[in-house]
Amino acid sequence: MTAALIWIVGAMATAFLGGWVVNLYLATYTAKLKDAHEQAASSAERGFPDGGKLIGQLERFLIFLFVMTGQIEGVGFLVAAKSVFRFGELNDHKNRLEAEYITIGTLMSFSWGFGASLLTKYIIEAVAKTP
């Protein structure tokens, strides 16, 4: 029962608390990106309103599942898959600010997901060893 509770808390912290931490860190970059978008000739919105938030939660949860089930190579697959989808944005010089913002956010999100997952796994193992 204790391991299951730690597992659930770890998953929630990885997926949701991680989003809050990444968002807090990216706040200054978000402001710069909004300024750049306001100065752009086209003011058309791109993407879903909360698309990035949901993507981040899902990627951190998948990282959590990969780490907790011992399938760490799955994290590499996730990095590769996301890189393929973002490759065009990284090559377009007009979107450089946005590409850097996405890259910083992705690396922070992956780092949080990996670190929180390893911490959860460590806590479960430590509790299991306690008599």
C-alpha positions in Angstrom: 0.0 0.0 0.0 2.8 2.4 0.9 4.6 1.8 -2.4 1.4 2.4 -4.3 0.8 5.7 -2.5 4.4 6.8 -3.1 4.0 5.8 -6.8 0.8 7.9 -7.2 2.3 11.0 -5.4 5.5 10.6 -7.5 3.5 10.5 -10.7 1.5 13.6 -9.7 4.6 15.5 -8.7 6.4 14.5 -11.9 3.6 15.5 -14.2 1.9 18.4 -12.5 4.3 20.0 -10.1 7.0 19.7 -12.8 4.8 21.9 -15.0 4.5 24.5 -12.3 8.3 24.5 -11.8 9.1 24.7 -15.5 6.5 27.5 -16.0 8.0 29.4 -13.1 11.5 29.2 -14.6 10.3 30.1 -18.1 8.3 33.2 -17.0 11.0 35.7 -18.1 11.3 33.9 -21.5 7.5 33.8 -21.8 7.3 37.6 -21.5 10.0 38.0 -24.2 8.3 35.6 -26.5 4.9 37.4 -26.0 6.6 40.7 -26.8 8.1 39.3 -30.0 4.8 37.9 -31.1 3.1 41.3 -30.5 5.7 42.9 -32.7 5.3 40.4 -35.5 3.2 41.4 -38.5 0.9 38.5 -38.1 -1.0 38.2 -34.8 -2.6 34.9 -35.6 -2.6 32.4 -32.7 -0.6 29.2 -33.3 -1.4 25.9 -31.6 -4.0 25.0 -28.9 -4.4 27.4 -25.9 -3.1 24.8 -23.4 -1.4 22.5 -25.9 2.1 23.0 -24.5 0.9 22.4 -20.9 -0.7 19.1 -21.8 2.2 18.0 -23.9 4.5 18.7 -21.0 2.3 16.8 -18.5 2.1 13.8 -20.8 5.9 13.7 -21.6 6.8 13.9 -17.9 4.2 11.2 -17.1 5.7 9.0 -19.8 9.2 9.6 -18.5 7.9 8.6 -15.0 6.4 5.4 -16.4 9.6 4.5 -18.3 11.8 5.1 -15.3 9.5 3.3 -12.8 9.2 0.3 -15.1 12.9 0.1 -15.8 12.5 1.1 -19.4 14.8 4.0 -19.4 15.6 3.7 -23.1 12.0 4.8 -23.6 13.1 8.3 -22.5 15.6 8.3 -25.4 12.8 7.4 -27.8 10.6 10.2 -26.4 13.5 12.7 -26.9 14.0 11.5 -30.4 10.3 11.6 -31.3 9.9 15.1 -29.9 13.1 16.3 -31.7 11.7 15.1 -35.0 8.5 17.1 -34.5 10.4 20.2 -33.5 13.1 20.0 -36.2 11.4 22.4 -38.6 11.0 25.1 -36.0 14.7 24.9 -35.0 15.8 25.5 -38.6 13.6 28.5 -39.3 15.5 31.6 -38.3 12.3 33.6 -38.1 11.2 31.3 -35.2 14.5 31.3 -33.4 13.2 32.9 -30.2 10.3 30.4 -30.1 12.6 27.5 -30.9 14.9 28.4 -28.1 12.0 28.8 -25.7 10.6 25.4 -26.7 14.1 23.8 -26.3 14.7 25.3 -22.9 11.2 24.2 -21.7 11.6 20.7 -23.1 15.0 20.1 -21.5 13.7 21.4 -18.2 10.6 19.3 -18.4 12.7 16.2 -19.3 15.1 16.9 -16.5 12.4 17.4 -14.0 10.6 14.2 -15.1 13.8 12.1 -15.0 14.9 13.5 -11.6 11.5 13.2 -9.9 11.1 9.7 -11.2 14.4 8.6 -9.9 13.7 10.2 -6.6 10.4 8.4 -6.4 12.0 5.1 -7.3 14.7 5.7 -4.6 12.1 6.5 -1.9 10.1 3.3 -2.7 13.3 1.2 -2.5 14.3 2.9 0.8 10.9 2.3 2.3 10.9 -1.3 1.2 14.3 -1.8 3.0 13.0 -0.3 6.2 11.9 -3.0 8.7 
